[in-house]
Amino acid sequence: MPLRPFLARTLGTTVGGGLLAGGALTAYAAWEARQYTLRHLPLPVLPADAPELRVLHLSDLHLVPSQRRKIRWLADLMDLRPDLVVDTGDNLAHRDAVPAVLGALGGLLRVPGVFVHGSNDYFEPRLRNPIRYLLPDDGKRRTNVPQLPWRDLSAGFTSAGWLDLTNTRATLEVRGVRIAFAGVDDPHLGYDRLQAVAGPADASADVRLGIAHAPYLRVLDRFTADGYDAILAGHTHGGQICLPGGRALTTNCDLDPARARGLHRHTSGGRESWLHVSAGLGTSPYSRIRIACRPEATLLTLTPRVGPTEA
């Protein structure tokens, strides 16, 4: 065969095969982004005589009112009968999403709950190249876009009885267990005011929990050094586009990718805390894709401490 026709045919086959493979991967990534998953994890942070508590950790819903499948899935979580709900932000992805969020959570709003906001609660999402998510954080925050109705979201949560932990500390009793909280506004935007919550955690509480949207190390270090038993956060999407086996390539903050999701330990100031990072339930509405990282909520079962940490 003459060289020119051979090269043209070979190139056409290669390009065609590449386009086919790329299309198949994109279709899979779009499918996986809709495979909502419930994780179950034990968290040993309670005194020996305390009853176990079921804590539902929600994060990064990025809800658009038209996402009916996600709304139905969220509504069904009430069947878990959690004792406490912790929402670590980025609930919104559309200016009309507040009624959809409140409606989806439905019965969960009648359960004791606490919340903080993330950047995507404050500002409208914008179209971006999804590959940029895999690049190192350039430190730029795109706040020159319209705000979302986050005040309405806060009002909906607080009117239902949930505690707003924005740069504040609070205490809540759940089934006779006294829980001390410290929360910060979104560290990704630099809205966290650690000095407002700094200081030793309430030693008289049965358990102490730190709450933040983005798990930046400065926040984890402060909460851990101050004696919080566990820290709950979101933001990372678990890496969102991961290698096979779920190995994250990035966290979109300064947390190491090995802790992009799940339950881990964090050390600071000679102390250790548990760290739970939720991979979250959503994505940007402009790129609804996930690879090797299904969207998730987590039911954490708080159990008695074991071993030397019990003291």
N, C-alpha and C positions, 0 to 999 in steps of 0.2 A: 504494500500500500504506500502511495506517495506520502512524504513526511507531513505536508501541510494538512491534508484531510485527516491523517492519523492524529495529529496534535489537536485539531479542532474537535474530533470525536471524543478523544480522551479528556480534554478540558471540559467539554459539555457534560460528560458522564460524571466527572468529579464535582463540578458545580451543582449539577442536578442532585447528586447524592448528598452533598452538603446541605442544600436547601431542604431536601426531604428530612434529613436528620435534625436540622434546626427546627423545622416545623413540628416534628414529632416531640422534641424536647420542650418546645413552648407549649404544646397542647398538654403534655404531662404536667408541666409546672402550673398551668392554669387549673388543671384538675386537682392537683395536690393542695392548692391554696383554698380549696373548698372542702377538704376532708377534715372537718372539725373533730378534735380528739380531746378526750378527758383523761388527764393523768392523775394517778393516785400516789401520794408520797407520805410516809410518816415523818414527823418532825418532833424529836424528843426534847421538849423545852419546858414541860410542866413539872410542878412539884409531885412527889410520889402519891399524895392523897387526892390529887385533882382528877376530875372526870375528863375523859378524852373529849377534845373539841374538833369539830369538822369545819375547816376554814376554806372557803372557796376563793381562790385567787384569780381574778380577772384582770386582763391587761390588753391594751392595743387592739380594741375592737375595730377602730377605723371604720365606723359604720356609715353606710350610705342607705337612705330609706328604701331603695329598691332591692337591697340584699335580703330577700325574704327567707331564704334558706338559713342564713346566719341568724336572723331574728327568731325563727322557729327553734333553732338549736339552743339559743340562749334561753328562751322561755322554758324549755324542758329542763334546764338545770335546777329549777325549783324542786324537781322530784328528788334531788339529792338531800334535801332538808339540811342544808348547812346551818351551823350555829353562828357563823360570822362570815361576812363577805368583805374582802379587801380588793379594792379597785385601784390599780396603779396607773391609770390615765391613758391618754390617746383614745378616748371613746369615739370622737367625732371625726368625720371625713367629708362633711357636707353641711352647708349652712342650715339645712332643714332637718338635721339628724337628731336633734334633742328629743322630740317626741318619740322617734323610733327607738332611741336608746332607752328611754324611760319605759316605753311599752314593752320592749324586749326583756328588760330586767324584771318587770312586772312584780311577781310575788317576792323576788329576792329583795326588793326594796322594803319589805316588811320584816326582813331579817336584820339584826344589828349589822352595821357596816361602817367602813371608813374609806376615804378616798383622797387622792391627790390628782393633779392634772399633769398632762404632758404637752409638748409643743403643739401637737396636732389637735388639741382641744382649743388652743388659742388662735391658730392661724389656718386659713384655708390651704389645702394641699395644692401643689402646683405640679405641672408636668416636668419631669426630670428624667434624664437618662438613667435607667436602673443600674447600669454598670458603675455609675458614680458611687453607689452604695458600697461597692467592694473596694473603693479606693480609700486611702487614709483620710481621716477627718481634716478638712482644711480650716476648720474653726469658724467658717462663715455661717451665719444663721439668717435664713431668708424670712425676715419679718416685715418686708415691704409689700405685704399682700393683705387683703381684707381679713378682719378678725372673725372668728366663729363665735356663736352665742354661748360661750363658756359660762357666763354668769347665769344664764337660764339653766344650764346643766347643773351648776352648783346649787341653785335654788331648788331644783327638782330633787336632788339627792338629800339636801339638808332638811327639806320639808318632810321627807319620808323618815327622817331620824338618823341618817348617816352622818358621821362626824367628818368635817372638813379638816384635814391635817396639813393644810398649806402653811408651812413654816411655823408649826406650833406643836405643842404636846397636849395629850388628852388621856383620860382614863375611862375605861368601859368595863362593866361587869357582865360576863356572859356565862350563864349556868353556874353562877357562884364563883367563877374564876375571874380575878381582877387582872385586867390587861392594861399595861401602861404603853402608850404609843408616842412616838416622835415622828413627825413627817416634814418633808421639805417640798417646796415648789420645784418645778422641773430643772434639774441640774444641766441638762443639755442646752438650755437657753441661758444658763447662769442666773436663774431666778431663785436658786436655793439660798437660804439665809441660815447657815449653820449656827451662827452665833445666837440665833433666836431659840434654838433647841439644845444647845450644847450644855453639858454638865452631866453628872452621874444620873443614870436611869433610876427610876423610882424603885428603891430596894424593897419597899413594902408590897409591891405588886407581885402577883404569882408568876407572871411572865411579862417580858418587855419586848416590843416589836418596833423596829424602825421601818418606815415606809417612804419610798421614793419612786419616781417614774424611771429615771435613768440611773443605772448603777455605776456612777462615777466613783473612782477610788477615794476621792476626798470625803465623799458622803459615807461610804462603807467604813473607812478608817475612823471617822468621827463616831458613828453609831457603835462600832465595835469597841473602841476605846472607852466609850461612856457606859458600856455594860449591857447593851441590848442583846437579848438572847438570839434573835433572828432578824434578818432584814429581807423585805420583800420588794421586788422591783420588776420592771418590764423593759420596754424600749428596744431591746436588741433584736426582736423578732427571731431569736434563736440563731441568728446569722442569715436567715431567710433563704439564701442561695448557698447551700452547703455541699460539701463533698459527700460521696457515698458513705453511709454510716452516720450521717448527721454532723460531720466535723465542720464547725463554723470557720469561715474565713475572716469574719469581721464582727464587731459588736456595735459599731457606730458610736463608741465612746472609748475610754481608756481601760476598760475591763478586758482582761485577756480572753481570746476566743474560746479557750478550753472551758470557760464558765459562762458561755453565751446563753445557756438555758439549764434548767434543772437545779438540783440541790447540791450545794458545795459548802466549804468552810472558808472563813475569812479571818485573818489575824491582823491585829493592830494594837499597839500600846500594851503588849503582853497579854492580851485577851483574845478569845476566839468567839466568833458568832457564826450561826448558820446563815447562809445566803441562798434565797430562792429567787431565780430569775425566770420569769414566764416568757415563753416564746411568743405569747400573744395570739390573738385570733384573727388578725387582719393584715392588710398590706395597704400601700398607696392605692387609691382607686384607679390610678393611671397605669399601674403595672401589677395586676393581681396574679402574681406568680410566687411559688415557693418550690424549692428543690431540696429533697431529703430533710425537710423541716416542716412537718405538718402544723397547722394552726391549732392552738391548744388553750384550754383552761385547766387549772390544777386544783384538785381537792386535797388539801393538806390535812392530815390527821395529827393534831397535836397530842403527843403522848408524854408520859413521865420521862424525866431525864434518867439516863443510865450511866453507870460507871463513875469515874472521878468527877465528871462535870455536875453530878447531882448536888454536891455541896455548894 
